[in-house]
Amino acid sequence: MSTEETIQEQIHSNSILLYMKGNPEQPMCGFSAQTTKVLMACGKRFAYVDILSNPEIRATLPKVSNWPTFPQLFVDGELIGGCDIVTEMFEQGELQVLIDKAGGDEAEADS
């Protein structure tokens, strides 16, 4: 399976998926930490992929998503955006609605 196919599989197998630096318990950048904090505040489990330990995914995902930076949040197979967009949506109450609708009771995509 190619890296692009792996990414597509991860996105479509997890209703809430965060590509981030580090993991939710130990984010490795401020943007990943903020995005994780906001997602956790929504009260639903989400899957994640640590792009630092997956260099092929880190290199390929921006081409697949057409989004150059990390973290990247996908909900129901759709790119929502990065830290600023996710935080703004949370502050406006839009993220909670989106997360509640998605469900989001997955295990980790990568540990």
Z-matrix of the N, CA and C atoms (Angstrom, degrees):
N
C 1 1.453
C 2 1.533 1 108.78
N 3 1.318 2 116.76 1 132.62
C 4 1.459 3 120.39 2 179.30
C 5 1.525 4 110.19 3 -73.71
N 6 1.318 5 116.22 4 164.79
C 7 1.461 6 120.79 5 178.05
C 8 1.522 7 110.17 6 -61.57
N 9 1.321 8 117.32 7 -40.27
C 10 1.466 9 120.45 8 178.48
C 11 1.528 10 111.07 9 -62.71
N 12 1.328 11 117.15 10 -40.61
C 13 1.468 12 120.80 11 177.37
C 14 1.521 13 110.74 12 -66.05
N 15 1.324 14 117.33 13 -38.15
C 16 1.459 15 121.43 14 176.89
C 17 1.525 16 110.42 15 -60.98
N 18 1.325 17 116.46 16 -45.65
C 19 1.461 18 121.15 17 179.11
C 20 1.528 19 110.30 18 -61.36
N 21 1.322 20 117.10 19 -47.29
C 22 1.470 21 120.35 20 179.23
C 23 1.524 22 110.70 21 -59.35
N 24 1.314 23 117.07 22 -41.13
C 25 1.467 24 121.34 23 178.18
C 26 1.525 25 111.10 24 -62.75
N 27 1.335 26 116.66 25 -44.64
C 28 1.470 27 120.25 26 178.80
C 29 1.523 28 110.99 27 -61.21
N 30 1.321 29 116.82 28 -45.44
C 31 1.466 30 121.53 29 -177.98
C 32 1.524 31 111.03 30 -62.98
N 33 1.313 32 116.86 31 -41.75
C 34 1.455 33 119.98 32 -175.64
C 35 1.530 34 113.49 33 -84.83
N 36 1.325 35 117.55 34 -14.52
C 37 1.463 36 121.43 35 179.44
C 38 1.524 37 113.15 36 -92.07
N 39 1.320 38 117.36 37 -10.09
C 40 1.461 39 121.74 38 -176.50
C 41 1.522 40 109.40 39 -130.03
N 42 1.336 41 116.65 40 119.88
C 43 1.469 42 118.16 41 -177.12
C 44 1.520 43 111.91 42 -68.61
N 45 1.322 44 117.86 43 -26.53
C 46 1.471 45 121.54 44 175.20
C 47 1.528 46 106.49 45 -130.73
N 48 1.318 47 115.95 46 115.40
C 49 1.468 48 121.05 47 -175.07
C 50 1.520 49 109.84 48 -136.33
N 51 1.315 50 115.42 49 128.53
C 52 1.463 51 121.79 50 178.76
C 53 1.524 52 109.48 51 -116.49
N 54 1.316 53 115.85 52 121.02
C 55 1.463 54 121.53 53 169.36
C 56 1.517 55 105.64 54 -90.49
N 57 1.323 56 116.24 55 120.02
C 58 1.455 57 120.53 56 -171.73
C 59 1.517 58 111.41 57 -143.70
N 60 1.322 59 115.02 58 170.58
C 61 1.462 60 121.50 59 173.42
C 62 1.520 61 107.26 60 -95.43
N 63 1.329 62 115.62 61 114.89
C 64 1.457 63 121.17 62 -176.87
C 65 1.512 64 110.23 63 93.45
N 66 1.340 65 115.12 64 -151.18
C 67 1.458 66 120.61 65 178.36
C 68 1.528 67 108.80 66 -135.27
N 69 1.323 68 118.20 67 167.74
C 70 1.463 69 119.61 68 -175.50
C 71 1.532 70 114.16 69 -57.55
N 72 1.321 71 117.44 70 -31.75
C 73 1.461 72 120.04 71 179.08
C 74 1.528 73 112.15 72 -80.03
N 75 1.325 74 116.28 73 -23.45
C 76 1.455 75 121.30 74 -177.27
C 77 1.531 76 110.47 75 -144.09
N 78 1.334 77 117.18 76 70.18
C 79 1.470 78 119.57 77 178.35
C 80 1.522 79 110.02 78 -63.93
N 81 1.332 80 115.57 79 146.03
C 82 1.457 81 120.82 80 -176.18
C 83 1.527 82 113.18 81 -105.47
N 84 1.337 83 117.47 82 11.03
C 85 1.457 84 121.15 83 171.99
C 86 1.524 85 108.39 84 -156.07
N 87 1.302 86 115.97 85 158.23
C 88 1.458 87 121.25 86 -177.50
C 89 1.521 88 113.08 87 -63.02
N 90 1.329 89 117.56 88 -36.64
C 91 1.457 90 120.48 89 -179.72
C 92 1.530 91 110.75 90 -67.34
N 93 1.326 92 116.69 91 -41.59
C 94 1.462 93 120.21 92 176.75
C 95 1.520 94 110.39 93 -65.71
N 96 1.337 95 117.27 94 -39.23
C 97 1.461 96 121.07 95 178.66
C 98 1.531 97 110.93 96 -62.43
N 99 1.325 98 117.31 97 -45.34
C 100 1.462 99 121.41 98 -179.59
C 101 1.529 100 111.31 99 -64.97
N 102 1.309 101 117.08 100 -43.55
C 103 1.462 102 120.48 101 -179.39
C 104 1.522 103 110.64 102 -64.90
N 105 1.321 104 116.98 103 -42.24
C 106 1.461 105 121.49 104 177.77
C 107 1.525 106 110.58 105 -61.85
N 108 1.321 107 116.93 106 -43.39
C 109 1.463 108 121.89 107 -179.96
C 110 1.533 109 110.70 108 -59.20
N 111 1.325 110 115.92 109 -45.14
C 112 1.462 111 121.25 110 -179.71
C 113 1.529 112 110.20 111 -65.39
N 114 1.325 113 117.65 112 -44.22
C 115 1.463 114 120.31 113 179.00
C 116 1.525 115 111.19 114 -62.86
N 117 1.318 116 116.84 115 -42.97
C 118 1.466 117 120.00 116 178.91
C 119 1.526 118 111.15 117 -62.78
N 120 1.319 119 116.98 118 -34.73
C 121 1.456 120 121.25 119 178.89
C 122 1.529 121 111.60 120 -65.65
N 123 1.322 122 116.74 121 -22.28
C 124 1.467 123 120.53 122 177.62
C 125 1.530 124 111.90 123 -76.15
N 126 1.329 125 116.88 124 -14.52
C 127 1.455 126 121.02 125 171.17
C 128 1.519 127 116.58 126 81.17
N 129 1.313 128 118.15 127 14.29
C 130 1.465 129 120.86 128 177.99
C 131 1.518 130 109.84 129 -118.90
N 132 1.333 131 114.24 130 146.00
C 133 1.467 132 118.17 131 174.92
C 134 1.513 133 109.59 132 -68.32
N 135 1.311 134 115.43 133 150.13
C 136 1.456 135 120.96 134 176.99
C 137 1.513 136 109.00 135 -142.72
N 138 1.315 137 114.88 136 152.09
C 139 1.459 138 121.06 137 176.19
C 140 1.525 139 108.26 138 -87.43
N 141 1.311 140 115.31 139 157.50
C 142 1.468 141 119.68 140 177.43
C 143 1.517 142 109.84 141 -144.93
N 144 1.320 143 114.17 142 158.51
C 145 1.462 144 121.74 143 172.67
C 146 1.519 145 106.37 144 -130.39
N 147 1.326 146 115.65 145 125.42
C 148 1.463 147 122.00 146 176.94
C 149 1.528 148 107.77 147 -82.22
N 150 1.330 149 116.39 148 107.16
C 151 1.463 150 120.12 149 -177.62
C 152 1.519 151 112.63 150 -71.92
N 153 1.335 152 117.67 151 -18.93
C 154 1.464 153 119.85 152 178.64
C 155 1.523 154 111.14 153 -70.11
N 156 1.329 155 116.82 154 -33.81
C 157 1.464 156 119.33 155 178.36
C 158 1.530 157 111.84 156 -93.55
N 159 1.328 158 116.83 157 2.84
C 160 1.468 159 122.56 158 178.12
C 161 1.526 160 109.22 159 -130.76
N 162 1.345 161 117.74 160 73.90
C 163 1.462 162 120.42 161 -175.02
C 164 1.529 163 114.40 162 -60.41
N 165 1.339 164 117.47 163 -30.38
C 166 1.463 165 119.35 164 178.93
C 167 1.531 166 110.12 165 -66.44
N 168 1.324 167 116.13 166 -41.73
C 169 1.464 168 120.28 167 178.20
C 170 1.521 169 109.64 168 -67.26
N 171 1.319 170 117.00 169 -41.80
C 172 1.469 171 120.38 170 178.77
C 173 1.528 172 111.13 171 -58.09
N 174 1.321 173 117.05 172 -39.35
C 175 1.461 174 121.17 173 -178.26
C 176 1.527 175 112.33 174 -77.10
N 177 1.319 176 117.46 175 -31.89
C 178 1.462 177 121.58 176 -172.53
C 179 1.528 178 113.64 177 -92.67
N 180 1.322 179 118.36 178 -34.44
C 181 1.466 180 120.89 179 -174.27
C 182 1.531 181 113.93 180 -54.83
N 183 1.338 182 120.22 181 -43.61
C 184 1.472 183 118.12 182 179.52
C 185 1.533 184 113.67 183 -58.31
N 186 1.319 185 117.50 184 -29.24
C 187 1.467 186 120.76 185 176.98
C 188 1.524 187 110.78 186 -73.80
N 189 1.329 188 116.37 187 -37.75
C 190 1.467 189 121.44 188 -179.90
C 191 1.526 190 110.65 189 -70.63
N 192 1.325 191 116.64 190 -45.10
C 193 1.466 192 121.22 191 -174.11
C 194 1.524 193 113.34 192 -89.00
N 195 1.320 194 116.67 193 -15.02
C 196 1.462 195 121.88 194 -173.86
C 197 1.537 196 110.29 195 59.22
N 198 1.333 197 115.69 196 37.73
C 199 1.468 198 123.48 197 178.97
C 200 1.521 199 106.75 198 -135.22
N 201 1.327 200 119.41 199 121.51
C 202 1.469 201 121.01 200 -168.36
C 203 1.531 202 116.53 201 -82.46
N 204 1.320 203 118.36 202 -17.88
C 205 1.463 204 119.56 203 -170.68
C 206 1.526 205 112.21 204 -115.48
N 207 1.317 206 115.09 205 169.25
C 208 1.461 207 123.03 206 177.48
C 209 1.519 208 108.38 207 -123.99
N 210 1.328 209 116.92 208 150.22
C 211 1.455 210 129.41 209 4.15
C 212 1.526 211 112.64 210 -75.23
N 213 1.334 212 114.18 211 167.18
C 214 1.459 213 122.18 212 175.04
C 215 1.519 214 108.19 213 -131.99
N 216 1.329 215 115.94 214 125.50
C 217 1.461 216 121.16 215 179.43
C 218 1.522 217 110.03 216 -105.44
N 219 1.327 218 115.20 217 129.25
C 220 1.457 219 122.06 218 174.59
C 221 1.515 220 108.26 219 -115.92
N 222 1.328 221 116.60 220 134.52
C 223 1.463 222 122.44 221 175.00
C 224 1.517 223 107.00 222 -128.91
N 225 1.326 224 115.47 223 126.02
C 226 1.461 225 122.21 224 -177.72
C 227 1.525 226 111.93 225 50.48
N 228 1.332 227 116.18 226 42.93
C 229 1.451 228 121.68 227 175.56
C 230 1.511 229 115.86 228 80.21
N 231 1.328 230 117.31 229 0.07
C 232 1.459 231 121.47 230 -177.24
C 233 1.521 232 110.92 231 -111.62
N 234 1.321 233 115.83 232 134.46
C 235 1.459 234 120.13 233 175.80
C 236 1.527 235 108.75 234 -68.40
N 237 1.329 236 115.68 235 124.25
C 238 1.466 237 121.12 236 176.34
C 239 1.520 238 109.49 237 -90.21
N 240 1.335 239 116.88 238 -42.84
C 241 1.454 240 121.22 239 177.77
C 242 1.507 241 110.99 240 144.16
N 243 1.324 242 113.94 241 -162.37
C 244 1.449 243 121.65 242 -178.60
C 245 1.515 244 111.65 243 -103.09
N 246 1.299 245 115.50 244 -161.42
C 247 1.456 246 122.92 245 -172.91
C 248 1.530 247 112.96 246 -56.36
N 249 1.313 248 117.79 247 -49.98
C 250 1.465 249 120.02 248 -176.27
C 251 1.523 250 112.12 249 -61.93
N 252 1.322 251 116.87 250 -45.49
C 253 1.461 252 120.81 251 -179.18
C 254 1.525 253 110.34 252 -65.94
N 255 1.332 254 116.79 253 -46.04
C 256 1.465 255 121.00 254 -178.79
C 257 1.525 256 110.20 255 -62.12
N 258 1.339 257 117.11 256 -43.51
C 259 1.466 258 120.82 257 179.81
C 260 1.527 259 110.88 258 -64.32
N 261 1.318 260 117.26 259 -43.56
C 262 1.463 261 120.92 260 178.71
C 263 1.532 262 111.11 261 -62.95
N 264 1.317 263 116.68 262 -43.18
C 265 1.466 264 120.43 263 177.95
C 266 1.525 265 110.66 264 -61.80
N 267 1.334 266 116.80 265 -39.33
C 268 1.467 267 121.01 266 178.48
C 269 1.521 268 110.18 267 -62.86
N 270 1.323 269 116.54 268 -47.69
C 271 1.469 270 121.18 269 -178.05
C 272 1.521 271 111.95 270 -62.40
N 273 1.331 272 117.12 271 -29.08
C 274 1.461 273 121.32 272 179.89
C 275 1.529 274 113.08 273 -91.58
N 276 1.345 275 116.28 274 -0.90
C 277 1.458 276 120.49 275 179.23
C 278 1.519 277 114.48 276 84.33
N 279 1.322 278 117.17 277 -2.83
C 280 1.466 279 120.87 278 -177.22
C 281 1.524 280 112.55 279 -73.55
N 282 1.321 281 117.27 280 -35.57
C 283 1.459 282 120.32 281 -177.66
C 284 1.523 283 110.89 282 -66.00
N 285 1.327 284 117.49 283 -41.98
C 286 1.469 285 120.73 284 -179.80
C 287 1.522 286 110.63 285 -58.49
N 288 1.310 287 117.39 286 -43.76
C 289 1.463 288 121.66 287 178.93
C 290 1.524 289 110.28 288 -61.73
N 291 1.314 290 116.49 289 -45.41
C 292 1.459 291 121.79 290 -179.63
C 293 1.529 292 111.29 291 -63.17
N 294 1.321 293 116.33 292 -44.29
C 295 1.466 294 121.51 293 -179.60
C 296 1.524 295 110.43 294 -66.83
N 297 1.325 296 117.55 295 -43.60
C 298 1.470 297 120.59 296 179.24
C 299 1.525 298 110.95 297 -60.93
N 300 1.299 299 116.70 298 -40.64
C 301 1.461 300 122.11 299 -179.77
C 302 1.530 301 110.89 300 -66.83
N 303 1.320 302 116.96 301 -35.84
C 304 1.466 303 121.68 302 -176.46
C 305 1.513 304 112.76 303 -73.14
N 306 1.300 305 117.61 304 -23.60
C 307 1.461 306 119.64 305 -174.71
C 308 1.512 307 108.97 306 89.64
N 309 1.320 308 117.34 307 -97.17
C 310 1.454 309 120.87 308 173.78
C 311 1.499 310 115.06 309 86.64
N 312 1.313 311 117.17 310 54.73
C 313 1.460 312 120.66 311 178.25
C 314 1.528 313 109.69 312 -117.48
N 315 1.334 314 115.33 313 54.13
C 316 1.453 315 121.08 314 -177.66
C 317 1.525 316 112.34 315 -99.72
N 318 1.289 317 113.58 316 163.56
C 319 1.461 318 120.31 317 169.54
C 320 1.534 319 107.10 318 -85.98
N 321 1.301 320 115.85 319 174.68
C 322 1.452 321 120.40 320 179.53
C 323 1.522 322 110.74 321 -67.65
N 324 1.315 323 117.09 322 138.75
C 325 1.456 324 120.94 323 175.81
C 326 1.517 325 110.29 324 -75.05
N 327 1.318 326 115.91 325 -28.14
C 328 1.454 327 121.74 326 -179.51
C 329 1.518 328 107.37 327 -150.93
N 330 1.320 329 116.35 328 134.03
C 331 1.468 330 116.85 329 -179.46
C 332 1.492 331 113.04 330 -113.98
